Amino acid sequence: MEWDWNKTSIKLPYSYENLKALLDAVCRKENQFSQVDFCMWCDNLTMAWDEEDLDDQDQLVFHITRDIEAQWDMHWSEFYTQEKLSKMDLSKLKLPHDWFGEWAAELDGK
């Protein structure tokens, strides 16, 4: 299936290790990328891995990245219309920081 990939500055391959590294960077506030770029990378991962035969670890990665990209969409739709969002600089928006810690803990099995 051909997907309409999201634009993102993150060019890393889709893997457990890269999701962990990206989440850890956000949690430490050391990320050199915007949250929207991270969420778009997560959305791209869910598209790339859709309908793949995944092992347990990759199923967890898929579940977490799907939650991240869904929460991005749902959170901002509570505050802004789609029209307003389409005109905004999304790189300035930030989800609650503790959410990233929760996703990182889930990925670590805690």
N, C-alpha and C positions, 0 to 999 in steps of 0.2 A: 504494500500500500504506500502511496506517495503522501507525505505529510507536508504541511505548511509550517516549517520550522520557525521558531521564535528567534529574533535577533538577540544575541547576548555577547558580551565581551569575554565570557568564559569559554575557552576553547579546549577544555579538558575532556578526555573520553569519559563515557558514562560507566562508573564503577563504584563499588562500595568504598574503596580507598579514597577516591576523589570526592564523593559525597561527604565522607568523614572529614577530610581535610578542609573542604569548603565550609562545612558547618562549624568546625573548630575555629576557623579564622573569623567567622561572624561572631561566635561566642566570645572570643578574645578581643573583639573589636579591632582586628588586624586585617580585615578584608580590604583588598584593593579594588573591589567591585561593588556595585550597588546591590541592594536587596532585590530590586526588580531583575537585574541580570541573573542573580542566583535563582530566583523563582522561575525565570524563563529557562534556565539550564535544567532545573528540575522538571519542568513541563516537557522539555525536549526529551529528557530521559524516559518519561512515561510513554511518550509516543514511540521512541526507538525500541523500547522493551515490550510494548503492547503485543500480546499474543505470542510472546516468547515462552519457552519452557524454562522457568527459572528455578534455581535451587532455593533453599530456605533463606539464605542470606540475601540473595537478590530479590526474593519476594518481600523481605523487610525493607530493602532499599526502595523498591517500587511503591510500597505502601506509604512510606515516609515522604518520598518526593511527590506523590500524588496529593498527600495531605498539605504539603507546603504550597504547592501551586494552587490548590483549591482555596486554602485559607487566604492567600494573597488576593484572589478574586473576590471572595465573599467579604473579607474585612473591608476593603475599599468601597465595595458597592453599598455598604451601609452608610457611608459618609458622602459619596459623590455619585452623580449620575454618570452613565456611560459616556455621554457627550462631554461632560466636564473632565472625566478621566482622560479622554482622547486628546484633550488640549493641554494637559498638565505635563510637567517634567516628572515622570514617574521615578526617576533616580533619586528624587528628594524625599519620597515616601519611605517610612520605616515601620515595619511591623513591631509589635511589642518584643523587646529583646529576650525576655524570658521564654518565649515560644521556641526560640532557636535552641536554648538549653534543654528544653523538654524534648525536642526532636533529636538532639545529640544524645541525650540519655537513653531514649528509645532505641536509637541505632546501636548504642553500646550494650543494650540488654539490661538496663537498670530500671 
